[in-house]
């Protein structure tokens, strides 16, 4: 009888040990000591990227740097994805794939492009890069939307997961995306056969740094989270002439000014006040000399909404306003404005899959603490991230990572000020805590989606 009790006790002990082992295996966590050791190199990478920003469709060096980082960690890298932009365009999208046994396939995306913004942060690693745009205008270039944070976070996550292969199983795909700011880079990669080159994912993930939260916090928003975006060009045509004799011409500058002012009434008077909509005229170009009435002026518009009905109201309103203003100025029929909707630069609503969002939030709570999780509302900003999930075919989630120095954020909040936002020449993430939060959070999410 005594031997039977001993046998039972041993069995129970073994069972407890096995149960403990199972709990530990299921509770895979990022390696914080490794992250501490990696942080100096990651900060140097971030500053290198910030110093050398590249505009959309020009991300040659950024793409090569990311590819080298992933290859050094053992990922199989495919470069040059996204060639459909124009004949002869090389394409700078890339993917790194690591297969680690049977299990789910998870894709994590980072966008790589910068913005035509002259940096004014005064940081010691501020960008001084300047380029000449196709229209001849010279502009500064800046990572004013934090894509340098995104690329560095991807590399940090890659280092974590490459070192923790005994804690996850499946196929990991890390994707560097070009041309997010022109919201056609994701579709370029898809159309160039992305999912012929890598397995179709079970889950698609991304993070985005955010000026509306202090570093150390993350935001998760289930369901519709970011608006759709539509780009429109208006070619305002007139009849050129001498500035001293305006009666002999039809001035497209005056007509463009009238169109700009009337466009502002579309949202206030044509769309439902219960449905959000934004219409912005981002650029206006025309003329060569102060005493010459030019032949034409070009307007570039951006419109955002959350439903197709509102989008179509905006498009129809732009056509109506442009035509009506031109007729009122007695523009000849053959010279009426040309309105072009750029279908290739359309981004759909970003929808965070509710079920996946629950799992992502649970992982973020585990890695960062429940006190550091926010639930921000949907915004009117836009992203082409949803294209990588084939607009809902693959569950996808993008979460936000606070990027502002906590003390500066608290001071600004107390004083009723708003910190410089993304796309501002003054946008300056606090890199160390922002990167640490993004890497720990994303690593935990992937580990939990790909359990051993």
C-alpha positions as CSV (number, residue, x, y, z in Angstrom):
1,X,0.0,0.0,0.0
2,X,2.9,2.3,0.9
3,X,4.4,1.7,-2.6
4,X,1.1,2.6,-4.2
5,X,1.0,5.9,-2.3
6,X,4.6,6.6,-3.4
7,X,3.7,5.8,-7.0
8,X,0.7,8.1,-6.9
9,X,2.7,10.9,-5.3
10,X,5.4,10.6,-8.0
11,X,2.7,10.6,-10.7
12,X,1.1,13.7,-9.2
13,X,4.5,15.4,-9.0
14,X,5.3,14.5,-12.6
15,X,1.9,15.8,-13.6
16,X,2.4,19.0,-11.8
17,X,5.8,19.4,-13.4
18,X,4.4,18.8,-16.9
19,X,1.6,21.2,-16.2
20,X,4.1,23.8,-15.1
21,X,6.1,23.2,-18.2
22,X,3.0,23.7,-20.4
23,X,2.1,27.0,-18.6
24,X,5.7,28.3,-19.1
25,X,5.6,27.3,-22.8
26,X,2.3,29.0,-23.3
27,X,3.5,32.1,-21.5
28,X,6.3,33.0,-23.9
29,X,7.6,36.5,-23.3
30,X,10.0,38.9,-25.0
31,X,13.6,38.9,-23.8
32,X,13.9,42.2,-22.0
33,X,17.6,41.7,-21.2
34,X,18.3,41.1,-24.9
35,X,16.4,44.3,-25.8
36,X,18.4,46.3,-23.2
37,X,21.6,45.0,-24.9
38,X,20.3,45.7,-28.4
39,X,18.9,49.2,-27.7
40,X,22.1,51.2,-28.4
41,X,22.4,49.6,-31.9
42,X,18.7,50.1,-32.5
43,X,18.9,53.8,-31.5
44,X,21.8,54.2,-33.9
45,X,19.8,52.5,-36.7
46,X,16.9,54.9,-35.9
47,X,19.1,57.9,-36.1
48,X,20.7,56.7,-39.3
49,X,17.3,56.3,-40.9
50,X,16.2,59.7,-39.6
51,X,19.2,61.4,-41.1
52,X,18.7,59.8,-44.5
53,X,15.0,59.9,-45.3
54,X,13.7,58.9,-48.7
55,X,10.5,59.9,-50.4
56,X,7.8,57.5,-51.5
57,X,9.0,55.3,-54.4
58,X,12.6,56.3,-53.8
59,X,13.3,54.1,-50.7
60,X,16.3,52.4,-52.3
61,X,18.8,52.7,-49.4
62,X,16.2,52.2,-46.7
63,X,15.1,49.0,-48.3
64,X,18.6,47.7,-48.7
65,X,19.4,48.5,-45.1
66,X,16.4,46.7,-43.8
67,X,17.1,43.7,-46.1
68,X,20.6,43.5,-44.8
69,X,19.4,43.6,-41.2
70,X,16.9,40.7,-41.8
71,X,19.4,38.6,-43.7
72,X,21.9,38.9,-40.8
73,X,19.3,37.4,-38.5
74,X,18.7,34.4,-40.8
75,X,15.6,35.5,-42.7
76,X,15.2,34.6,-46.3
77,X,14.8,38.0,-48.0
78,X,13.1,38.8,-51.3
79,X,13.6,42.4,-52.6
80,X,12.2,44.5,-55.5
81,X,8.5,43.9,-54.9
82,X,6.1,46.5,-56.2
83,X,7.1,47.3,-59.8
84,X,3.8,48.4,-61.1
85,X,4.2,52.1,-60.4
86,X,5.6,53.0,-63.8
87,X,7.4,51.3,-66.7
88,X,11.0,50.5,-65.5
89,X,10.2,51.2,-61.9
90,X,12.4,48.9,-59.8
91,X,10.2,48.6,-56.7
92,X,11.6,48.8,-53.2
93,X,9.2,46.5,-51.3
94,X,10.8,43.5,-49.5
95,X,9.9,40.6,-47.4
96,X,11.9,38.5,-44.9
97,X,10.6,35.0,-44.2
98,X,11.6,32.7,-41.3
99,X,10.0,29.3,-41.2
100,X,10.0,27.6,-37.8
101,X,8.0,24.4,-38.0
102,X,4.3,24.0,-38.5
103,X,2.0,26.7,-37.2
104,X,0.2,29.9,-38.2
105,X,1.6,32.4,-40.7
106,X,1.9,35.9,-39.3
107,X,2.9,39.0,-41.4
108,X,4.2,42.1,-39.7
109,X,4.5,45.3,-41.8
110,X,6.6,48.4,-41.5
111,X,6.4,51.3,-44.0
112,X,9.7,53.0,-45.0
113,X,9.0,56.3,-46.9
114,X,9.4,59.8,-45.6
115,X,7.6,63.1,-46.4
116,X,8.5,66.3,-48.4
117,X,8.8,68.3,-45.2
118,X,11.7,70.5,-44.1
119,X,12.6,69.4,-40.6
120,X,12.7,72.1,-37.9
121,X,13.1,70.0,-34.8
122,X,16.6,71.2,-34.1
123,X,17.6,67.6,-33.1
124,X,21.3,66.7,-33.5
125,X,20.2,64.0,-36.0
126,X,17.7,66.2,-37.8
127,X,17.5,65.6,-41.6
128,X,19.1,68.1,-43.9
129,X,18.2,66.1,-47.1
130,X,16.7,68.1,-50.0
131,X,15.3,66.9,-53.3
132,X,13.7,68.4,-56.3
133,X,10.2,67.2,-57.0
134,X,8.9,66.4,-60.5
135,X,7.3,69.8,-60.7
136,X,10.7,71.5,-60.2
137,X,10.0,72.5,-56.6
138,X,12.9,71.9,-54.1
139,X,11.9,70.6,-50.8
140,X,13.3,69.2,-47.6
141,X,12.7,65.5,-46.7
142,X,11.9,64.3,-43.2
143,X,10.6,61.3,-41.4
144,X,7.7,63.4,-40.2
145,X,5.4,60.4,-39.8
146,X,7.7,58.1,-37.8
147,X,8.4,55.5,-40.5
148,X,11.9,55.4,-39.2
149,X,10.4,54.3,-35.8
150,X,8.4,51.6,-37.7
151,X,11.5,50.2,-39.5
152,X,13.6,50.1,-36.4
153,X,10.8,48.5,-34.4
154,X,10.5,45.8,-37.1
155,X,14.3,45.1,-36.8
156,X,14.0,45.0,-33.0
157,X,11.1,42.6,-33.2
158,X,13.0,40.5,-35.7
159,X,15.9,40.3,-33.3
160,X,13.6,39.2,-30.5
161,X,11.8,36.5,-32.5
162,X,15.0,35.2,-34.2
163,X,16.5,34.6,-30.7
164,X,13.2,33.1,-29.3
165,X,12.6,30.4,-31.9
166,X,12.2,27.8,-29.2
167,X,9.1,29.7,-28.0
168,X,7.1,29.9,-31.3
169,X,6.1,27.8,-34.3
170,X,5.0,28.8,-37.7
171,X,6.0,31.1,-40.6
172,X,7.0,34.7,-39.8
173,X,6.9,37.3,-42.6
174,X,8.4,40.7,-42.0
175,X,7.5,43.2,-44.7
176,X,9.1,46.5,-45.6
177,X,6.6,48.6,-47.5
178,X,7.3,51.5,-49.8
179,X,5.0,54.4,-50.7
180,X,2.6,54.5,-47.8
181,X,2.4,58.2,-47.9
182,X,1.1,58.0,-51.5
183,X,-1.1,55.2,-50.3
184,X,-0.3,52.9,-53.2
185,X,2.7,51.0,-51.9
186,X,0.8,48.1,-50.4
187,X,-1.3,47.6,-53.5
188,X,1.8,47.8,-55.6
189,X,3.3,44.9,-53.7
190,X,0.1,42.8,-53.9
191,X,-0.3,43.4,-57.6
192,X,3.4,42.5,-58.1
193,X,2.7,39.0,-56.8
194,X,3.4,39.4,-53.0
195,X,1.3,36.4,-52.1
196,X,2.9,34.3,-54.9
197,X,6.3,35.0,-53.2
198,X,5.3,34.3,-49.6
199,X,2.5,32.2,-48.0
200,X,-0.9,33.8,-47.4
201,X,-1.0,35.0,-43.8
202,X,-3.4,34.0,-41.1
203,X,-2.9,37.4,-39.4
204,X,-1.5,40.7,-40.6
205,X,-0.1,43.2,-38.0
206,X,1.3,46.7,-37.9
207,X,2.0,49.5,-35.5
208,X,2.0,53.2,-36.0
209,X,3.6,55.8,-33.7
210,X,1.3,58.5,-32.5
211,X,1.6,62.0,-31.3
212,X,-1.6,61.9,-29.2
213,X,-0.1,59.6,-26.5
214,X,3.0,59.7,-24.4
215,X,5.7,57.1,-25.1
216,X,5.2,53.9,-23.1
217,X,1.5,53.7,-23.9
218,X,-0.3,52.0,-26.7
219,X,-3.8,52.4,-28.3
220,X,-6.1,49.7,-29.6
221,X,-9.3,50.5,-31.6
222,X,-11.5,47.6,-32.7
223,X,-13.5,47.9,-36.0
224,X,-13.2,50.9,-38.3
225,X,-10.1,52.8,-37.1
226,X,-8.9,55.0,-40.0
227,X,-10.8,56.7,-42.8
228,X,-10.7,56.0,-46.5
229,X,-8.8,58.5,-48.6
230,X,-9.4,59.7,-52.1
231,X,-7.0,61.9,-54.2
232,X,-8.3,64.3,-56.8
233,X,-6.6,66.7,-59.2
234,X,-8.2,69.7,-60.7
235,X,-6.7,71.3,-63.8
236,X,-8.1,74.8,-63.8
237,X,-7.8,76.2,-67.3
238,X,-8.2,79.8,-68.4
239,X,-7.1,82.1,-71.2
240,X,-3.7,83.6,-70.8
241,X,-2.8,87.2,-71.4
242,X,-1.0,90.3,-70.1
243,X,-1.5,91.4,-66.5
244,X,-2.2,94.9,-67.7
245,X,-5.1,93.8,-69.8
246,X,-7.2,91.2,-67.8
247,X,-10.2,91.9,-70.0
248,X,-8.5,90.1,-72.9
249,X,-7.9,87.0,-70.8
250,X,-9.8,84.6,-68.4
251,X,-7.7,84.4,-65.3
252,X,-7.3,80.8,-63.9
253,X,-5.7,82.1,-60.7
254,X,-8.8,84.0,-59.8
255,X,-10.9,81.0,-60.8
256,X,-8.8,78.6,-58.7
257,X,-9.2,80.9,-55.7
258,X,-13.0,80.9,-56.2
259,X,-13.0,77.1,-56.5
260,X,-10.9,76.7,-53.3
261,X,-13.4,78.8,-51.3
262,X,-16.5,77.1,-52.7
263,X,-15.1,73.6,-52.1
264,X,-15.2,74.3,-48.4
265,X,-19.0,74.3,-48.5
266,X,-19.3,70.7,-49.8
267,X,-18.7,69.1,-46.3
268,X,-20.7,71.8,-44.5
269,X,-23.7,71.8,-46.9
270,X,-23.7,68.6,-48.9
271,X,-22.7,65.8,-46.6
272,X,-24.6,64.5,-43.6
273,X,-23.4,66.1,-40.3
274,X,-23.7,62.6,-38.7
275,X,-21.1,61.2,-41.1
276,X,-17.5,62.4,-40.8
277,X,-15.9,64.0,-43.9
278,X,-12.8,66.1,-44.6
279,X,-11.8,67.9,-47.8
280,X,-8.3,69.4,-48.0
281,X,-6.6,71.3,-50.9
282,X,-3.0,70.4,-50.3
283,X,-1.3,72.2,-53.2
284,X,-2.0,75.0,-55.7
285,X,0.4,75.7,-58.6
286,X,0.3,78.1,-61.5
287,X,1.9,80.9,-63.2
288,X,5.5,81.9,-64.1
289,X,5.7,85.7,-63.7
290,X,3.8,88.4,-61.8
291,X,2.6,90.3,-64.9
292,X,1.5,87.2,-66.9
293,X,-2.0,85.8,-66.6
294,X,-1.3,82.0,-67.0
295,X,-3.1,79.4,-69.0
296,X,-3.8,77.1,-66.1
297,X,-3.5,76.3,-62.4
298,X,-3.4,72.9,-60.8
299,X,-5.1,72.0,-57.5
300,X,-4.4,68.8,-55.6
301,X,-7.1,67.6,-53.2
302,X,-7.4,65.0,-50.5
303,X,-10.8,63.7,-49.3
304,X,-11.6,61.4,-46.4
305,X,-14.7,59.7,-45.2
306,X,-15.9,56.4,-43.7
307,X,-18.5,55.3,-46.2
308,X,-18.9,55.1,-50.0
309,X,-22.0,57.3,-50.2
310,X,-20.2,60.2,-48.5
311,X,-17.2,59.6,-50.8
312,X,-19.3,59.9,-53.9
313,X,-21.0,63.0,-52.6
314,X,-17.6,64.6,-52.2
315,X,-16.4,63.6,-55.7
316,X,-19.7,64.9,-57.3
317,X,-19.4,68.1,-55.3
318,X,-15.9,68.8,-56.5
319,X,-17.0,68.3,-60.1
320,X,-20.0,70.5,-59.7
321,X,-18.2,73.4,-57.9
322,X,-15.3,73.4,-60.4
323,X,-17.6,73.5,-63.4
324,X,-20.0,76.0,-61.9
325,X,-17.3,78.4,-60.9
326,X,-15.8,78.3,-64.4
327,X,-19.1,78.9,-66.1
328,X,-19.7,81.9,-63.8
329,X,-16.4,83.3,-65.0
330,X,-17.3,82.8,-68.6
331,X,-14.7,80.2,-69.3
332,X,-15.2,78.7,-72.8
333,X,-16.7,75.2,-72.9
334,X,-13.6,73.7,-74.3
335,X,-11.6,75.2,-71.4
336,X,-13.7,74.1,-68.4
337,X,-11.8,72.5,-65.5
338,X,-10.7,68.8,-65.8
339,X,-11.3,66.8,-62.6
340,X,-9.4,63.6,-62.2
341,X,-9.9,61.0,-59.5
342,X,-6.7,59.1,-58.9
343,X,-8.1,55.6,-58.5
344,X,-4.6,54.1,-58.0
345,X,-4.1,56.3,-54.9
346,X,-7.3,55.3,-53.1
347,X,-7.0,53.8,-49.6
348,X,-10.0,52.0,-48.1
349,X,-11.1,52.2,-44.4
350,X,-8.7,50.5,-42.1
351,X,-10.8,48.0,-40.1
352,X,-9.2,46.2,-37.2
353,X,-10.7,42.7,-37.0
354,X,-12.6,42.6,-33.7
355,X,-11.6,39.1,-32.7
356,X,-8.0,39.6,-33.6
357,X,-8.0,43.0,-31.9
358,X,-9.1,41.3,-28.6
359,X,-6.1,38.9,-28.8
360,X,-3.8,41.8,-29.7
361,X,-5.0,43.8,-26.7
362,X,-4.6,40.9,-24.3
363,X,-1.0,40.4,-25.5
364,X,-0.3,44.1,-25.1
365,X,-1.7,44.1,-21.6
366,X,0.6,41.1,-20.8
367,X,3.7,42.8,-22.1
368,X,3.1,46.4,-21.1
369,X,0.6,46.4,-18.2
370,X,-3.1,47.1,-18.4
371,X,-2.5,50.7,-17.1
372,X,-0.6,51.5,-20.3
373,X,-3.4,50.5,-22.7
374,X,-5.7,53.2,-24.2
375,X,-8.7,52.9,-26.4
376,X,-8.6,56.0,-28.7
377,X,-11.4,56.7,-31.1
378,X,-11.3,56.3,-34.8
379,X,-9.5,59.1,-36.7
380,X,-9.7,60.7,-40.1
381,X,-6.1,59.8,-40.9
382,X,-5.7,57.1,-43.6
383,X,-3.5,54.2,-44.4
384,X,-3.1,51.6,-47.1
385,X,-2.3,48.9,-44.5
386,X,-5.7,47.2,-45.2
387,X,-4.6,46.3,-48.7
388,X,-2.1,43.8,-47.3
389,X,-5.0,42.0,-45.7
390,X,-6.8,42.0,-49.1
391,X,-9.4,44.3,-47.6
392,X,-10.6,41.9,-45.0
393,X,-9.7,38.5,-46.4
394,X,-6.9,38.1,-43.8
395,X,-7.7,39.4,-40.3
396,X,-5.5,42.4,-39.6
397,X,-4.9,44.9,-36.8
398,X,-2.8,48.1,-36.5
399,X,-2.2,49.4,-33.0
400,X,-0.9,52.8,-32.0
401,X,2.3,53.5,-30.1
402,X,2.7,56.7,-28.1
403,X,5.7,58.6,-29.3
404,X,6.0,61.8,-27.2
405,X,8.3,62.3,-24.3
406,X,6.0,61.7,-21.2
407,X,7.2,64.8,-19.3
408,X,6.7,67.0,-22.3
409,X,3.3,65.5,-23.0
410,X,2.2,66.0,-19.4
411,X,3.4,69.6,-19.4
412,X,1.7,70.4,-22.7
413,X,-1.6,68.8,-21.5
414,X,-1.5,70.8,-18.3
415,X,-1.0,74.0,-20.3
416,X,-3.7,73.2,-22.8
417,X,-1.3,72.8,-25.7
418,X,-1.2,70.1,-28.4
419,X,2.2,68.6,-29.2
420,X,3.4,68.7,-32.8
421,X,1.6,66.0,-34.7
422,X,2.8,63.7,-37.4
423,X,3.4,65.5,-40.7
424,X,4.6,68.5,-38.8
425,X,8.2,69.8,-39.3
426,X,8.4,69.8,-35.5
427,X,7.3,66.2,-34.9
428,X,10.0,64.6,-32.7
429,X,9.4,61.1,-31.2
430,X,11.1,60.2,-28.0
431,X,12.9,57.2,-29.6
432,X,14.1,55.0,-26.7
433,X,10.8,54.5,-24.9
434,X,8.8,54.5,-28.2
435,X,11.0,51.8,-29.7
436,X,11.0,49.8,-26.5
437,X,7.2,49.8,-26.2
438,X,6.7,49.0,-29.9
439,X,9.2,46.1,-29.9
440,X,7.9,44.6,-26.6
441,X,4.3,44.9,-27.7
442,X,4.7,43.5,-31.2
443,X,7.0,40.7,-30.1
444,X,4.4,39.6,-27.5
445,X,1.6,39.7,-30.0
446,X,3.5,37.5,-32.4
447,X,4.5,35.0,-29.7
448,X,0.9,34.7,-28.6
449,X,-0.4,34.2,-32.1
450,X,2.3,31.5,-32.9
451,X,2.5,29.4,-29.7
452,X,4.8,26.4,-29.6
